[in-house]
Amino acid sequence: MEPVTTSSAGAAPRVELLVRASCHLCEDAREVVAAVCAELGERWVEQDVDADPALVATYSDYVPVVLVDGVQQAFWRVDERRLRRALGRPSGAAR
C-alpha cells in the first residue's frame, strides 16, 4: 500500500511517517510502515520534516519518526510489533 497524501479523500490516515531525503533509516522505516499498514488495511502518509520548520524543531534529531493518531510511537528504528499494537487500538482511543 502506497502512502496517501493529506489531500486524499476520506478519513485522515492514522499513521504518519516523518522522513528526510537520503536517510537510510527512513527507507527501513518506510518498508516496515508500508508492510504493517498494508496487512492491517490502514492508510498512512509520509512527510518530509525538512519541509516544515516546526517539524524540524521538534523531530530533526529523531528522524524517522512514526506517529499513530498523532502520538509518537517510534523514532530511528520502527518495531513492527509495537506498530501493530498501536494500530490495534481504535482511532481516538485512550493511550
NUMIVO-244705 format. One record per atom (N, C-alpha, C, O): residue in three letters; x, y, z; residue number from 1. Coordinates in nm, 2 decimals. Layout:
<recs>
@code:ala X:X Y:Y Z:Z pos:NUM;
...
</recs>
This chain:
<recs>
@code:met X:0.09 Y:-0.12 Z:0.00 pos:1;
@code:met X:0.00 Y:0.00 Z:0.00 pos:1;
@code:met X:0.09 Y:0.12 Z:0.00 pos:1;
@code:met X:0.18 Y:0.14 Z:0.09 pos:1;
@code:glu X:0.07 Y:0.21 Z:-0.09 pos:2;
@code:glu X:0.15 Y:0.33 Z:-0.10 pos:2;
@code:glu X:0.10 Y:0.44 Z:0.00 pos:2;
@code:glu X:-0.02 Y:0.43 Z:0.03 pos:2;
@code:pro X:0.18 Y:0.53 Z:0.04 pos:3;
@code:pro X:0.13 Y:0.63 Z:0.13 pos:3;
@code:pro X:0.03 Y:0.72 Z:0.06 pos:3;
@code:pro X:0.04 Y:0.74 Z:-0.06 pos:3;
@code:val X:-0.06 Y:0.77 Z:0.13 pos:4;
@code:val X:-0.16 Y:0.87 Z:0.07 pos:4;
@code:val X:-0.11 Y:1.01 Z:0.10 pos:4;
@code:val X:-0.03 Y:1.03 Z:0.19 pos:4;
@code:thr X:-0.17 Y:1.10 Z:0.03 pos:5;
@code:thr X:-0.14 Y:1.24 Z:0.06 pos:5;
@code:thr X:-0.24 Y:1.30 Z:0.15 pos:5;
@code:thr X:-0.35 Y:1.24 Z:0.17 pos:5;
@code:thr X:-0.21 Y:1.41 Z:0.22 pos:6;
@code:thr X:-0.30 Y:1.47 Z:0.31 pos:6;
@code:thr X:-0.42 Y:1.52 Z:0.24 pos:6;
@code:thr X:-0.53 Y:1.55 Z:0.30 pos:6;
@code:ser X:-0.42 Y:1.54 Z:0.11 pos:7;
@code:ser X:-0.53 Y:1.59 Z:0.03 pos:7;
@code:ser X:-0.62 Y:1.47 Z:-0.02 pos:7;
@code:ser X:-0.72 Y:1.50 Z:-0.09 pos:7;
@code:ser X:-0.58 Y:1.35 Z:0.00 pos:8;
@code:ser X:-0.67 Y:1.24 Z:-0.04 pos:8;
@code:ser X:-0.80 Y:1.24 Z:0.02 pos:8;
@code:ser X:-0.82 Y:1.28 Z:0.14 pos:8;
@code:ala X:-0.90 Y:1.19 Z:-0.05 pos:9;
@code:ala X:-1.04 Y:1.19 Z:0.00 pos:9;
@code:ala X:-1.05 Y:1.09 Z:0.12 pos:9;
@code:ala X:-0.97 Y:0.99 Z:0.12 pos:9;
@code:gly X:-1.15 Y:1.11 Z:0.20 pos:10;
@code:gly X:-1.17 Y:1.01 Z:0.31 pos:10;
@code:gly X:-1.11 Y:1.06 Z:0.44 pos:10;
@code:gly X:-1.05 Y:1.17 Z:0.45 pos:10;
@code:ala X:-1.11 Y:0.97 Z:0.54 pos:11;
@code:ala X:-1.06 Y:1.00 Z:0.67 pos:11;
@code:ala X:-0.91 Y:1.01 Z:0.66 pos:11;
@code:ala X:-0.84 Y:0.95 Z:0.58 pos:11;
@code:ala X:-0.85 Y:1.09 Z:0.75 pos:12;
@code:ala X:-0.71 Y:1.11 Z:0.76 pos:12;
@code:ala X:-0.64 Y:0.98 Z:0.79 pos:12;
@code:ala X:-0.69 Y:0.91 Z:0.87 pos:12;
@code:pro X:-0.53 Y:0.96 Z:0.74 pos:13;
@code:pro X:-0.45 Y:0.84 Z:0.78 pos:13;
@code:pro X:-0.41 Y:0.84 Z:0.92 pos:13;
@code:pro X:-0.38 Y:0.94 Z:0.98 pos:13;
@code:arg X:-0.42 Y:0.72 Z:0.99 pos:14;
@code:arg X:-0.38 Y:0.71 Z:1.13 pos:14;
@code:arg X:-0.23 Y:0.72 Z:1.15 pos:14;
@code:arg X:-0.18 Y:0.76 Z:1.26 pos:14;
@code:val X:-0.16 Y:0.68 Z:1.05 pos:15;
@code:val X:-0.01 Y:0.67 Z:1.06 pos:15;
@code:val X:0.06 Y:0.78 Z:0.98 pos:15;
@code:val X:0.02 Y:0.80 Z:0.86 pos:15;
@code:glu X:0.15 Y:0.84 Z:1.04 pos:16;
@code:glu X:0.23 Y:0.94 Z:0.98 pos:16;
@code:glu X:0.38 Y:0.91 Z:0.99 pos:16;
@code:glu X:0.42 Y:0.89 Z:1.11 pos:16;
@code:leu X:0.45 Y:0.90 Z:0.88 pos:17;
@code:leu X:0.59 Y:0.87 Z:0.88 pos:17;
@code:leu X:0.67 Y:1.00 Z:0.85 pos:17;
@code:leu X:0.65 Y:1.05 Z:0.74 pos:17;
@code:leu X:0.75 Y:1.04 Z:0.94 pos:18;
@code:leu X:0.83 Y:1.17 Z:0.92 pos:18;
@code:leu X:0.97 Y:1.12 Z:0.87 pos:18;
@code:leu X:1.04 Y:1.05 Z:0.94 pos:18;
@code:val X:1.01 Y:1.17 Z:0.76 pos:19;
@code:val X:1.14 Y:1.13 Z:0.70 pos:19;
@code:val X:1.22 Y:1.25 Z:0.65 pos:19;
@code:val X:1.17 Y:1.37 Z:0.66 pos:19;
@code:arg X:1.33 Y:1.22 Z:0.59 pos:20;
@code:arg X:1.41 Y:1.32 Z:0.52 pos:20;
@code:arg X:1.48 Y:1.25 Z:0.41 pos:20;
@code:arg X:1.50 Y:1.13 Z:0.41 pos:20;
@code:ala X:1.52 Y:1.33 Z:0.31 pos:21;
@code:ala X:1.59 Y:1.27 Z:0.19 pos:21;
@code:ala X:1.72 Y:1.21 Z:0.23 pos:21;
@code:ala X:1.79 Y:1.26 Z:0.33 pos:21;
@code:ser X:1.76 Y:1.11 Z:0.16 pos:22;
@code:ser X:1.89 Y:1.04 Z:0.18 pos:22;
@code:ser X:1.91 Y:0.99 Z:0.32 pos:22;
@code:ser X:2.02 Y:1.00 Z:0.38 pos:22;
@code:cys X:1.81 Y:0.93 Z:0.37 pos:23;
@code:cys X:1.81 Y:0.88 Z:0.51 pos:23;
@code:cys X:1.79 Y:0.73 Z:0.50 pos:23;
@code:cys X:1.68 Y:0.68 Z:0.47 pos:23;
@code:his X:1.90 Y:0.65 Z:0.53 pos:24;
@code:his X:1.88 Y:0.50 Z:0.51 pos:24;
@code:his X:1.79 Y:0.45 Z:0.62 pos:24;
@code:his X:1.72 Y:0.35 Z:0.59 pos:24;
@code:leu X:1.78 Y:0.50 Z:0.74 pos:25;
@code:leu X:1.69 Y:0.46 Z:0.84 pos:25;
@code:leu X:1.54 Y:0.49 Z:0.80 pos:25;
@code:leu X:1.45 Y:0.41 Z:0.83 pos:25;
@code:cys X:1.52 Y:0.60 Z:0.72 pos:26;
@code:cys X:1.39 Y:0.63 Z:0.67 pos:26;
@code:cys X:1.34 Y:0.52 Z:0.57 pos:26;
@code:cys X:1.23 Y:0.49 Z:0.57 pos:26;
@code:glu X:1.43 Y:0.48 Z:0.49 pos:27;
@code:glu X:1.40 Y:0.37 Z:0.39 pos:27;
@code:glu X:1.36 Y:0.24 Z:0.47 pos:27;
@code:glu X:1.26 Y:0.18 Z:0.43 pos:27;
@code:asp X:1.43 Y:0.21 Z:0.57 pos:28;
@code:asp X:1.39 Y:0.09 Z:0.65 pos:28;
@code:asp X:1.26 Y:0.11 Z:0.72 pos:28;
@code:asp X:1.17 Y:0.02 Z:0.72 pos:28;
@code:ala X:1.24 Y:0.23 Z:0.78 pos:29;
@code:ala X:1.11 Y:0.26 Z:0.84 pos:29;
@code:ala X:0.99 Y:0.25 Z:0.74 pos:29;
@code:ala X:0.89 Y:0.20 Z:0.77 pos:29;
@code:arg X:1.01 Y:0.31 Z:0.62 pos:30;
@code:arg X:0.91 Y:0.31 Z:0.52 pos:30;
@code:arg X:0.87 Y:0.16 Z:0.49 pos:30;
@code:arg X:0.75 Y:0.14 Z:0.47 pos:30;
@code:glu X:0.96 Y:0.07 Z:0.48 pos:31;
@code:glu X:0.93 Y:-0.07 Z:0.45 pos:31;
@code:glu X:0.84 Y:-0.13 Z:0.56 pos:31;
@code:glu X:0.74 Y:-0.20 Z:0.53 pos:31;
@code:val X:0.88 Y:-0.10 Z:0.68 pos:32;
@code:val X:0.80 Y:-0.16 Z:0.80 pos:32;
@code:val X:0.66 Y:-0.10 Z:0.80 pos:32;
@code:val X:0.56 Y:-0.17 Z:0.81 pos:32;
@code:val X:0.65 Y:0.03 Z:0.79 pos:33;
@code:val X:0.52 Y:0.10 Z:0.79 pos:33;
@code:val X:0.43 Y:0.06 Z:0.68 pos:33;
@code:val X:0.32 Y:0.03 Z:0.70 pos:33;
@code:ala X:0.49 Y:0.05 Z:0.56 pos:34;
@code:ala X:0.41 Y:0.01 Z:0.44 pos:34;
@code:ala X:0.36 Y:-0.14 Z:0.46 pos:34;
@code:ala X:0.24 Y:-0.16 Z:0.43 pos:34;
@code:ala X:0.44 Y:-0.23 Z:0.51 pos:35;
@code:ala X:0.40 Y:-0.37 Z:0.53 pos:35;
@code:ala X:0.30 Y:-0.38 Z:0.63 pos:35;
@code:ala X:0.19 Y:-0.45 Z:0.61 pos:35;
@code:val X:0.31 Y:-0.32 Z:0.75 pos:36;
@code:val X:0.22 Y:-0.33 Z:0.86 pos:36;
@code:val X:0.09 Y:-0.26 Z:0.82 pos:36;
@code:val X:-0.02 Y:-0.32 Z:0.84 pos:36;
@code:cys X:0.09 Y:-0.15 Z:0.76 pos:37;
@code:cys X:-0.03 Y:-0.08 Z:0.72 pos:37;
@code:cys X:-0.11 Y:-0.16 Z:0.61 pos:37;
@code:cys X:-0.23 Y:-0.16 Z:0.61 pos:37;
@code:ala X:-0.04 Y:-0.22 Z:0.52 pos:38;
@code:ala X:-0.10 Y:-0.30 Z:0.41 pos:38;
@code:ala X:-0.17 Y:-0.42 Z:0.48 pos:38;
@code:ala X:-0.28 Y:-0.45 Z:0.44 pos:38;
@code:glu X:-0.10 Y:-0.48 Z:0.57 pos:39;
@code:glu X:-0.15 Y:-0.60 Z:0.64 pos:39;
@code:glu X:-0.28 Y:-0.57 Z:0.72 pos:39;
@code:glu X:-0.37 Y:-0.65 Z:0.72 pos:39;
@code:leu X:-0.28 Y:-0.45 Z:0.78 pos:40;
@code:leu X:-0.39 Y:-0.41 Z:0.87 pos:40;
@code:leu X:-0.50 Y:-0.33 Z:0.80 pos:40;
@code:leu X:-0.60 Y:-0.29 Z:0.86 pos:40;
@code:gly X:-0.47 Y:-0.29 Z:0.67 pos:41;
@code:gly X:-0.57 Y:-0.21 Z:0.60 pos:41;
@code:gly X:-0.57 Y:-0.07 Z:0.64 pos:41;
@code:gly X:-0.67 Y:0.00 Z:0.63 pos:41;
@code:glu X:-0.46 Y:-0.02 Z:0.70 pos:42;
@code:glu X:-0.45 Y:0.12 Z:0.74 pos:42;
@code:glu X:-0.39 Y:0.21 Z:0.64 pos:42;
@code:glu X:-0.30 Y:0.17 Z:0.56 pos:42;
@code:arg X:-0.43 Y:0.33 Z:0.63 pos:43;
@code:arg X:-0.37 Y:0.43 Z:0.54 pos:43;
@code:arg X:-0.26 Y:0.50 Z:0.62 pos:43;
@code:arg X:-0.27 Y:0.52 Z:0.74 pos:43;
@code:trp X:-0.16 Y:0.55 Z:0.54 pos:44;
@code:trp X:-0.05 Y:0.62 Z:0.60 pos:44;
@code:trp X:-0.01 Y:0.73 Z:0.51 pos:44;
@code:trp X:-0.03 Y:0.73 Z:0.39 pos:44;
@code:val X:0.06 Y:0.83 Z:0.57 pos:45;
@code:val X:0.11 Y:0.94 Z:0.50 pos:45;
@code:val X:0.26 Y:0.96 Z:0.54 pos:45;
@code:val X:0.30 Y:0.94 Z:0.65 pos:45;
@code:glu X:0.34 Y:1.01 Z:0.44 pos:46;
@code:glu X:0.48 Y:1.03 Z:0.46 pos:46;
@code:glu X:0.50 Y:1.18 Z:0.45 pos:46;
@code:glu X:0.45 Y:1.25 Z:0.36 pos:46;
@code:gln X:0.58 Y:1.24 Z:0.54 pos:47;
@code:gln X:0.60 Y:1.38 Z:0.53 pos:47;
@code:gln X:0.75 Y:1.41 Z:0.56 pos:47;
@code:gln X:0.82 Y:1.35 Z:0.64 pos:47;
@code:asp X:0.81 Y:1.50 Z:0.48 pos:48;
@code:asp X:0.95 Y:1.54 Z:0.49 pos:48;
@code:asp X:0.96 Y:1.64 Z:0.60 pos:48;
@code:asp X:0.90 Y:1.75 Z:0.59 pos:48;
@code:val X:1.03 Y:1.61 Z:0.70 pos:49;
@code:val X:1.05 Y:1.70 Z:0.82 pos:49;
@code:val X:1.11 Y:1.83 Z:0.77 pos:49;
@code:val X:1.08 Y:1.94 Z:0.83 pos:49;
@code:asp X:1.20 Y:1.83 Z:0.68 pos:50;
@code:asp X:1.27 Y:1.95 Z:0.63 pos:50;
@code:asp X:1.18 Y:2.05 Z:0.56 pos:50;
@code:asp X:1.23 Y:2.16 Z:0.54 pos:50;
@code:ala X:1.06 Y:2.01 Z:0.53 pos:51;
@code:ala X:0.97 Y:2.10 Z:0.46 pos:51;
@code:ala X:0.89 Y:2.18 Z:0.56 pos:51;
@code:ala X:0.81 Y:2.27 Z:0.51 pos:51;
@code:asp X:0.90 Y:2.15 Z:0.69 pos:52;
@code:asp X:0.82 Y:2.22 Z:0.79 pos:52;
@code:asp X:0.91 Y:2.26 Z:0.90 pos:52;
@code:asp X:0.95 Y:2.17 Z:0.98 pos:52;
@code:pro X:0.93 Y:2.39 Z:0.92 pos:53;
@code:pro X:1.02 Y:2.44 Z:1.03 pos:53;
@code:pro X:0.98 Y:2.38 Z:1.17 pos:53;
@code:pro X:1.06 Y:2.36 Z:1.26 pos:53;
@code:ala X:0.85 Y:2.37 Z:1.20 pos:54;
@code:ala X:0.80 Y:2.32 Z:1.32 pos:54;
@code:ala X:0.84 Y:2.17 Z:1.34 pos:54;
@code:ala X:0.88 Y:2.13 Z:1.45 pos:54;
@code:leu X:0.83 Y:2.09 Z:1.24 pos:55;
@code:leu X:0.88 Y:1.95 Z:1.24 pos:55;
@code:leu X:1.03 Y:1.94 Z:1.26 pos:55;
@code:leu X:1.07 Y:1.86 Z:1.34 pos:55;
@code:val X:1.10 Y:2.03 Z:1.19 pos:56;
@code:val X:1.25 Y:2.03 Z:1.21 pos:56;
@code:val X:1.28 Y:2.06 Z:1.36 pos:56;
@code:val X:1.37 Y:1.99 Z:1.42 pos:56;
@code:ala X:1.22 Y:2.16 Z:1.41 pos:57;
@code:ala X:1.24 Y:2.20 Z:1.55 pos:57;
@code:ala X:1.21 Y:2.08 Z:1.65 pos:57;
@code:ala X:1.28 Y:2.07 Z:1.75 pos:57;
@code:thr X:1.11 Y:2.01 Z:1.62 pos:58;
@code:thr X:1.07 Y:1.90 Z:1.71 pos:58;
@code:thr X:1.14 Y:1.77 Z:1.69 pos:58;
@code:thr X:1.18 Y:1.70 Z:1.78 pos:58;
@code:tyr X:1.15 Y:1.73 Z:1.56 pos:59;
@code:tyr X:1.19 Y:1.59 Z:1.53 pos:59;
@code:tyr X:1.33 Y:1.58 Z:1.46 pos:59;
@code:tyr X:1.36 Y:1.46 Z:1.43 pos:59;
@code:ser X:1.40 Y:1.68 Z:1.43 pos:60;
@code:ser X:1.51 Y:1.68 Z:1.34 pos:60;
@code:ser X:1.61 Y:1.57 Z:1.38 pos:60;
@code:ser X:1.66 Y:1.50 Z:1.29 pos:60;
@code:asp X:1.64 Y:1.56 Z:1.51 pos:61;
@code:asp X:1.74 Y:1.46 Z:1.55 pos:61;
@code:asp X:1.69 Y:1.32 Z:1.57 pos:61;
@code:asp X:1.76 Y:1.23 Z:1.60 pos:61;
@code:tyr X:1.56 Y:1.30 Z:1.54 pos:62;
@code:tyr X:1.50 Y:1.17 Z:1.57 pos:62;
@code:tyr X:1.45 Y:1.10 Z:1.45 pos:62;
@code:tyr X:1.39 Y:0.99 Z:1.46 pos:62;
@code:val X:1.46 Y:1.15 Z:1.33 pos:63;
@code:val X:1.41 Y:1.10 Z:1.21 pos:63;
@code:val X:1.47 Y:0.96 Z:1.18 pos:63;
@code:val X:1.59 Y:0.95 Z:1.20 pos:63;
@code:pro X:1.39 Y:0.87 Z:1.13 pos:64;
@code:pro X:1.25 Y:0.87 Z:1.10 pos:64;
@code:pro X:1.17 Y:0.86 Z:1.23 pos:64;
@code:pro X:1.21 Y:0.81 Z:1.33 pos:64;
@code:val X:1.05 Y:0.92 Z:1.23 pos:65;
@code:val X:0.96 Y:0.92 Z:1.34 pos:65;
@code:val X:0.82 Y:0.86 Z:1.29 pos:65;
@code:val X:0.78 Y:0.90 Z:1.18 pos:65;
@code:val X:0.76 Y:0.78 Z:1.37 pos:66;
@code:val X:0.63 Y:0.72 Z:1.34 pos:66;
@code:val X:0.53 Y:0.78 Z:1.44 pos:66;
@code:val X:0.55 Y:0.76 Z:1.56 pos:66;
@code:leu X:0.42 Y:0.84 Z:1.39 pos:67;
@code:leu X:0.31 Y:0.88 Z:1.47 pos:67;
@code:leu X:0.19 Y:0.80 Z:1.44 pos:67;
@code:leu X:0.16 Y:0.78 Z:1.32 pos:67;
@code:val X:0.12 Y:0.76 Z:1.54 pos:68;
@code:val X:-0.01 Y:0.69 Z:1.52 pos:68;
@code:val X:-0.12 Y:0.77 Z:1.60 pos:68;
@code:val X:-0.10 Y:0.79 Z:1.72 pos:68;
@code:asp X:-0.22 Y:0.82 Z:1.53 pos:69;
@code:asp X:-0.32 Y:0.90 Z:1.58 pos:69;
@code:asp X:-0.26 Y:1.02 Z:1.65 pos:69;
@code:asp X:-0.30 Y:1.07 Z:1.76 pos:69;
@code:gly X:-0.15 Y:1.07 Z:1.59 pos:70;
@code:gly X:-0.08 Y:1.19 Z:1.65 pos:70;
@code:gly X:0.01 Y:1.17 Z:1.76 pos:70;
@code:gly X:0.07 Y:1.26 Z:1.81 pos:70;
@code:val X:0.03 Y:1.04 Z:1.80 pos:71;
@code:val X:0.11 Y:1.01 Z:1.92 pos:71;
@code:val X:0.24 Y:0.94 Z:1.87 pos:71;
@code:val X:0.23 Y:0.85 Z:1.79 pos:71;
@code:gln X:0.36 Y:0.99 Z:1.91 pos:72;
@code:gln X:0.48 Y:0.93 Z:1.86 pos:72;
@code:gln X:0.49 Y:0.79 Z:1.92 pos:72;
@code:gln X:0.48 Y:0.76 Z:2.04 pos:72;
@code:gln X:0.52 Y:0.70 Z:1.82 pos:73;
@code:gln X:0.53 Y:0.56 Z:1.86 pos:73;
@code:gln X:0.67 Y:0.50 Z:1.84 pos:73;
@code:gln X:0.71 Y:0.41 Z:1.91 pos:73;
@code:ala X:0.75 Y:0.57 Z:1.75 pos:74;
@code:ala X:0.89 Y:0.52 Z:1.73 pos:74;
@code:ala X:0.97 Y:0.63 Z:1.67 pos:74;
@code:ala X:0.92 Y:0.73 Z:1.61 pos:74;
@code:phe X:1.10 Y:0.62 Z:1.69 pos:75;
@code:phe X:1.20 Y:0.70 Z:1.61 pos:75;
@code:phe X:1.32 Y:0.62 Z:1.59 pos:75;
@code:phe X:1.35 Y:0.52 Z:1.66 pos:75;
@code:trp X:1.40 Y:0.65 Z:1.49 pos:76;
@code:trp X:1.52 Y:0.59 Z:1.44 pos:76;
@code:trp X:1.49 Y:0.45 Z:1.39 pos:76;
@code:trp X:1.51 Y:0.43 Z:1.27 pos:76;
@code:arg X:1.44 Y:0.36 Z:1.47 pos:77;
@code:arg X:1.40 Y:0.22 Z:1.42 pos:77;
@code:arg X:1.26 Y:0.20 Z:1.45 pos:77;
@code:arg X:1.21 Y:0.23 Z:1.56 pos:77;
@code:val X:1.19 Y:0.14 Z:1.36 pos:78;
@code:val X:1.04 Y:0.11 Z:1.38 pos:78;
@code:val X:1.03 Y:-0.04 Z:1.42 pos:78;
@code:val X:1.07 Y:-0.13 Z:1.34 pos:78;
@code:asp X:0.97 Y:-0.07 Z:1.53 pos:79;
@code:asp X:0.94 Y:-0.20 Z:1.57 pos:79;
@code:asp X:0.81 Y:-0.25 Z:1.52 pos:79;
@code:asp X:0.70 Y:-0.19 Z:1.56 pos:79;
@code:glu X:0.81 Y:-0.35 Z:1.44 pos:80;
@code:glu X:0.68 Y:-0.40 Z:1.37 pos:80;
@code:glu X:0.58 Y:-0.43 Z:1.48 pos:80;
@code:glu X:0.46 Y:-0.40 Z:1.46 pos:80;
@code:arg X:0.61 Y:-0.50 Z:1.58 pos:81;
@code:arg X:0.51 Y:-0.55 Z:1.68 pos:81;
@code:arg X:0.45 Y:-0.43 Z:1.75 pos:81;
@code:arg X:0.33 Y:-0.43 Z:1.78 pos:81;
@code:arg X:0.54 Y:-0.33 Z:1.79 pos:82;
@code:arg X:0.48 Y:-0.21 Z:1.86 pos:82;
@code:arg X:0.39 Y:-0.13 Z:1.77 pos:82;
@code:arg X:0.29 Y:-0.09 Z:1.82 pos:82;
@code:leu X:0.42 Y:-0.12 Z:1.64 pos:83;
@code:leu X:0.33 Y:-0.05 Z:1.55 pos:83;
@code:leu X:0.20 Y:-0.13 Z:1.54 pos:83;
@code:leu X:0.10 Y:-0.06 Z:1.54 pos:83;
@code:arg X:0.21 Y:-0.26 Z:1.53 pos:84;
@code:arg X:0.08 Y:-0.34 Z:1.52 pos:84;
@code:arg X:0.00 Y:-0.31 Z:1.65 pos:84;
@code:arg X:-0.13 Y:-0.30 Z:1.64 pos:84;
@code:arg X:0.06 Y:-0.32 Z:1.76 pos:85;
@code:arg X:-0.01 Y:-0.29 Z:1.89 pos:85;
@code:arg X:-0.08 Y:-0.16 Z:1.89 pos:85;
@code:arg X:-0.19 Y:-0.14 Z:1.93 pos:85;
@code:ala X:0.00 Y:-0.05 Z:1.85 pos:86;
@code:ala X:-0.06 Y:0.08 Z:1.84 pos:86;
@code:ala X:-0.18 Y:0.09 Z:1.75 pos:86;
@code:ala X:-0.27 Y:0.16 Z:1.78 pos:86;
@code:leu X:-0.17 Y:0.02 Z:1.64 pos:87;
@code:leu X:-0.28 Y:0.02 Z:1.54 pos:87;
@code:leu X:-0.40 Y:-0.07 Z:1.58 pos:87;
@code:leu X:-0.50 Y:-0.06 Z:1.53 pos:87;
@code:gly X:-0.37 Y:-0.15 Z:1.68 pos:88;
@code:gly X:-0.48 Y:-0.23 Z:1.73 pos:88;
@code:gly X:-0.59 Y:-0.16 Z:1.81 pos:88;
@code:gly X:-0.70 Y:-0.20 Z:1.83 pos:88;
@code:arg X:-0.55 Y:-0.04 Z:1.86 pos:89;
@code:arg X:-0.64 Y:0.05 Z:1.93 pos:89;
@code:arg X:-0.72 Y:0.13 Z:1.83 pos:89;
@code:arg X:-0.66 Y:0.18 Z:1.73 pos:89;
@code:pro X:-0.85 Y:0.15 Z:1.85 pos:90;
@code:pro X:-0.93 Y:0.23 Z:1.75 pos:90;
@code:pro X:-0.88 Y:0.38 Z:1.76 pos:90;
@code:pro X:-0.82 Y:0.42 Z:1.86 pos:90;
@code:ser X:-0.89 Y:0.44 Z:1.65 pos:91;
@code:ser X:-0.86 Y:0.58 Z:1.64 pos:91;
@code:ser X:-0.93 Y:0.66 Z:1.75 pos:91;
@code:ser X:-1.05 Y:0.65 Z:1.77 pos:91;
@code:gly X:-0.85 Y:0.74 Z:1.82 pos:92;
@code:gly X:-0.91 Y:0.82 Z:1.93 pos:92;
@code:gly X:-0.92 Y:0.75 Z:2.06 pos:92;
@code:gly X:-0.97 Y:0.81 Z:2.16 pos:92;
@code:ala X:-0.88 Y:0.63 Z:2.07 pos:93;
@code:ala X:-0.89 Y:0.55 Z:2.20 pos:93;
@code:ala X:-0.78 Y:0.61 Z:2.30 pos:93;
@code:ala X:-0.69 Y:0.67 Z:2.26 pos:93;
@code:ala X:-0.81 Y:0.58 Z:2.42 pos:94;
@code:ala X:-0.72 Y:0.63 Z:2.53 pos:94;
@code:ala X:-0.58 Y:0.56 Z:2.50 pos:94;
@code:ala X:-0.57 Y:0.45 Z:2.46 pos:94;
@code:arg X:-0.48 Y:0.64 Z:2.54 pos:95;
@code:arg X:-0.34 Y:0.59 Z:2.51 pos:95;
@code:arg X:-0.27 Y:0.56 Z:2.64 pos:95;
@code:arg X:-0.16 Y:0.52 Z:2.64 pos:95;
</recs>
